[in-house]
Amino acid sequence: MPFRMSGYIPFGTPIVVGLLLPNQTLASTVFWQWLNQSHNACVNYANRNATKPSPASKFIQGYLGAVISAVSIAVGLNVLVQKANKFTPATRLLVQRFVPFPAVGNNRDGGLCRRKEWDARESVSSANICNVVLMRYGELEEGIDVLDADGNLVGSSKIAARHALLETALTRVVLPMPILVLPPIVMSMLEKTALLQARPRLLLPVHSLVCLAAFGLALPLAISLFPQMSEIETSQLEPEIARATSSRTVVYNKGL
């Protein structure tokens, strides 16, 4: 249950707070990115198409590949942006707030903690896609079941598996959009209020709540882009599957 979509926000709350902590060291950045990507990996695995058994060894291989690649990209870009001293302060702040979208993973935005904003950011979108593909690579190797209109099994298709992973990856690209755009805008207004100016210690909890609210909006929006039971024309699939049914289209469970 912690890794189902219904548990994504409540069980991810401690990670949100950890990613937003100011003045982080490289070690703390690596820790929170590892925890974040571990959570992402387990979510991707728990919400895959599980019609075929997957041995524990494949889960471990996928987990190690997903987390190591994602954390490496995230931390590498972290260091790169921190050393980008050629930018003016205003340009660098703009880059740190809005440009990181291509570098954001499944979960949450790091946003506004002034001097270490980028440290709170998540891993890159490309790292997020890596996470999805590596945790669900078994589907690409073995294919996933496709069903006719009556729910009868037609066959196992690797092409349908590629479509399923592509659709899932696209939802992970869309997911960060509201999380990256809304909190900086909202917090830039809230920071000017007398309450937060008089009590700067409230910035972190308020920022965490704003990010969680944005994430609560973004999650259902992203996963509703494609139906869980997706449809594909049999003419696009393997010839043996097209010959095995008279249906023009078949359906498959893409996962979430």
C-alpha positions as CSV (number, residue, x, y, z in Angstrom):
1,M,0.0,0.0,0.0
2,P,2.8,2.6,0.7
3,F,3.8,2.3,-3.0
4,R,0.3,2.5,-4.6
5,M,-0.8,5.8,-6.1
6,S,-3.2,6.4,-3.2
7,G,-0.3,6.3,-0.8
8,Y,2.1,8.4,-3.0
9,I,1.4,11.7,-1.4
10,P,1.1,10.8,2.3
11,F,4.1,8.4,2.3
12,G,6.1,10.9,0.3
13,T,5.6,13.7,2.7
14,P,8.8,13.1,4.8
15,I,10.8,13.1,1.5
16,V,9.3,16.4,0.5
17,V,10.4,18.0,3.8
18,G,13.9,16.4,3.4
19,L,14.3,17.7,-0.2
20,L,13.4,21.2,1.0
21,L,15.9,21.4,3.9
22,P,18.2,24.4,3.5
23,N,22.0,24.4,3.6
24,Q,22.3,20.8,2.6
25,T,25.7,19.2,2.2
26,L,26.6,16.9,-0.7
27,A,26.1,13.9,1.6
28,S,22.6,15.0,2.6
29,T,21.7,15.8,-1.0
30,V,22.8,12.3,-2.0
31,F,20.8,10.7,0.9
32,W,17.5,12.5,0.1
33,Q,17.9,11.9,-3.6
34,W,18.6,8.2,-2.9
35,L,15.5,8.0,-0.7
36,N,13.4,9.9,-3.2
37,Q,14.5,7.7,-6.1
38,S,14.1,4.5,-4.0
39,H,10.5,5.6,-3.4
40,N,10.0,6.3,-7.1
41,A,11.5,2.9,-8.0
42,C,9.2,1.0,-5.6
43,V,6.1,3.0,-6.9
44,N,7.1,2.2,-10.5
45,Y,7.5,-1.5,-9.7
46,A,4.3,-1.7,-7.6
47,N,2.2,-0.1,-10.4
48,R,3.7,-2.1,-13.3
49,N,1.8,-4.6,-15.5
50,A,2.3,-7.7,-13.2
51,T,0.6,-10.3,-15.4
52,K,4.0,-12.2,-15.6
53,P,6.0,-13.2,-12.5
54,S,9.2,-11.2,-11.9
55,P,12.1,-12.8,-9.9
56,A,13.6,-10.9,-7.1
57,S,16.9,-10.7,-8.9
58,K,15.4,-8.6,-11.7
59,F,13.9,-6.3,-9.1
60,I,17.3,-5.8,-7.5
61,Q,19.0,-5.2,-10.8
62,G,16.4,-2.7,-11.9
63,Y,16.4,-1.0,-8.5
64,L,20.2,-0.6,-8.5
65,G,20.3,0.7,-12.1
66,A,17.3,3.0,-11.6
67,V,18.6,4.6,-8.4
68,I,22.2,4.8,-9.3
69,S,21.5,6.5,-12.7
70,A,18.9,8.8,-11.3
71,V,20.9,9.9,-8.2
72,S,24.0,10.4,-10.4
73,I,22.1,12.7,-12.8
74,A,20.4,14.6,-10.0
75,V,23.6,15.2,-8.0
76,G,25.7,15.9,-11.1
77,L,23.3,18.6,-12.2
78,N,23.1,19.9,-8.6
79,V,26.9,20.4,-8.6
80,L,26.8,21.8,-12.1
81,V,24.2,24.5,-11.4
82,Q,25.9,25.4,-8.1
83,K,29.2,26.1,-10.0
84,A,27.5,28.0,-12.7
85,N,29.1,31.3,-11.6
86,K,29.0,32.9,-15.0
87,F,25.3,33.7,-14.6
88,T,24.3,36.9,-13.0
89,P,22.5,36.4,-9.7
90,A,19.1,37.3,-11.2
91,T,19.6,34.9,-14.2
92,R,20.9,32.1,-11.9
93,L,17.8,32.5,-9.6
94,L,15.5,32.2,-12.6
95,V,17.3,29.1,-13.9
96,Q,17.2,27.5,-10.4
97,R,13.5,28.2,-10.1
98,F,12.1,27.4,-13.5
99,V,14.6,25.8,-15.9
100,P,15.1,22.6,-13.8
101,F,11.9,21.1,-15.3
102,P,13.9,18.9,-17.6
103,A,15.8,17.7,-14.6
104,V,12.9,16.8,-12.4
105,G,11.9,13.4,-11.3
106,N,8.5,11.9,-10.1
107,N,7.9,13.5,-6.9
108,R,8.2,17.0,-5.8
109,D,9.6,20.5,-6.4
110,G,12.3,21.9,-4.2
111,G,11.6,25.5,-4.8
112,L,12.4,28.4,-2.7
113,C,14.9,27.9,0.1
114,R,17.1,30.7,-1.1
115,R,20.7,29.8,-1.0
116,K,20.3,26.1,-1.7
117,E,17.2,26.0,-3.9
118,W,18.6,23.6,-6.4
119,D,19.7,21.2,-3.6
120,A,16.0,20.6,-2.9
121,R,15.1,19.8,-6.5
122,E,14.4,16.4,-7.6
123,S,16.2,14.4,-10.1
124,V,15.9,14.9,-13.8
125,S,13.0,14.0,-16.0
126,S,15.4,11.9,-18.0
127,A,16.4,10.2,-14.7
128,N,12.7,9.7,-14.0
129,I,12.3,8.0,-17.3
130,C,15.3,5.9,-16.6
131,N,13.7,4.9,-13.3
132,V,10.5,3.8,-15.0
133,V,12.2,1.8,-17.8
134,L,14.7,0.0,-15.6
135,M,12.1,-0.9,-12.9
136,R,9.8,-2.3,-15.6
137,Y,12.4,-3.6,-18.1
138,G,11.0,-7.1,-17.7
139,E,7.9,-6.1,-19.6
140,L,10.0,-5.1,-22.6
141,E,11.8,-8.4,-22.5
142,E,8.8,-10.7,-22.1
143,G,5.9,-8.6,-23.4
144,I,2.6,-8.0,-21.7
145,D,-0.8,-9.6,-22.2
146,V,-3.2,-8.1,-24.7
147,L,-6.9,-8.9,-24.6
148,D,-9.8,-8.8,-27.1
149,A,-13.1,-6.9,-26.5
150,D,-14.5,-9.9,-24.6
151,G,-11.5,-10.0,-22.2
152,N,-10.0,-13.1,-23.8
153,L,-6.2,-13.4,-23.9
154,V,-4.9,-12.9,-27.4
155,G,-1.2,-13.1,-26.7
156,S,1.9,-11.5,-25.2
157,S,3.2,-8.4,-27.0
158,K,6.5,-6.6,-26.7
159,I,5.2,-3.8,-28.8
160,A,2.3,-3.2,-26.4
161,A,4.9,-3.2,-23.6
162,R,6.8,-0.4,-25.3
163,H,3.6,1.6,-25.7
164,A,2.8,1.0,-22.0
165,L,6.2,2.3,-20.8
166,L,6.1,5.3,-23.2
167,E,2.7,6.3,-21.9
168,T,3.8,5.8,-18.3
169,A,7.0,7.8,-18.9
170,L,5.0,10.7,-20.4
171,T,2.9,10.9,-17.2
172,R,6.1,11.2,-15.2
173,V,7.2,14.1,-17.5
174,V,3.9,15.9,-17.0
175,L,3.7,15.3,-13.3
176,P,6.3,17.9,-12.2
177,M,4.8,20.7,-14.3
178,P,2.4,22.1,-11.7
179,I,4.8,21.3,-8.9
180,L,7.6,23.4,-10.5
181,V,5.5,26.3,-11.6
182,L,3.0,26.9,-8.8
183,P,5.1,26.8,-5.6
184,P,7.6,29.5,-6.7
185,I,4.7,31.8,-7.7
186,V,2.7,31.2,-4.5
187,M,5.7,31.4,-2.2
188,S,7.0,34.6,-3.9
189,M,3.7,36.2,-2.7
190,L,3.6,34.5,0.7
191,E,7.1,35.6,1.5
192,K,6.1,39.2,1.3
193,T,3.4,38.8,4.0
194,A,4.0,40.2,7.5
195,L,3.6,36.8,9.1
196,L,6.5,35.1,7.2
197,Q,8.7,38.2,7.3
198,A,8.4,38.3,11.1
199,R,8.7,34.5,11.4
200,P,11.2,33.2,8.8
201,R,11.2,29.8,10.5
202,L,7.8,29.2,9.1
203,L,9.1,29.3,5.5
204,L,10.0,25.7,5.4
205,P,6.7,24.2,6.8
206,V,4.6,26.7,4.7
207,H,6.7,25.8,1.6
208,S,6.3,22.1,2.3
209,L,2.5,22.5,2.5
210,V,2.4,24.5,-0.7
211,C,4.4,21.9,-2.5
212,L,2.2,19.1,-1.2
213,A,-0.9,20.9,-2.3
214,A,0.6,21.3,-5.8
215,F,1.6,17.7,-5.8
216,G,-1.9,16.7,-4.8
217,L,-3.2,18.6,-7.9
218,A,-0.6,17.3,-10.2
219,L,-0.8,13.5,-9.5
220,P,-4.4,12.8,-10.6
221,L,-3.9,15.2,-13.5
222,A,-0.8,13.2,-14.7
223,I,-2.1,9.7,-14.2
224,S,-5.4,10.5,-15.9
225,L,-3.6,11.4,-19.2
226,F,-3.9,7.8,-20.4
227,P,-6.4,5.1,-19.3
228,Q,-4.9,2.3,-17.3
229,M,-6.5,-0.2,-19.8
230,S,-5.2,1.3,-23.1
231,E,-6.3,0.3,-26.6
232,I,-4.1,-0.4,-29.6
233,E,-4.8,-1.6,-33.1
234,T,-3.9,-5.2,-33.8
235,S,-2.3,-4.1,-37.1
236,Q,0.4,-2.3,-35.0
237,L,1.3,-5.5,-33.0
238,E,3.3,-8.6,-33.9
239,P,1.9,-10.6,-36.9
240,E,1.2,-13.6,-34.8
241,I,-1.0,-11.6,-32.5
242,A,-2.8,-10.0,-35.4
243,R,-3.5,-13.4,-36.8
244,A,-4.8,-14.7,-33.5
245,T,-7.9,-12.5,-33.3
246,S,-10.5,-11.0,-35.6
247,S,-10.7,-7.9,-33.4
248,R,-9.5,-4.7,-34.9
249,T,-8.2,-3.5,-31.6
250,V,-7.0,-5.1,-28.3
251,V,-6.4,-3.7,-24.9
252,Y,-3.6,-4.0,-22.4
253,N,-2.9,-2.9,-18.8
254,K,-0.3,-0.1,-19.0
255,G,0.1,0.2,-15.3
256,L,0.2,3.6,-13.6
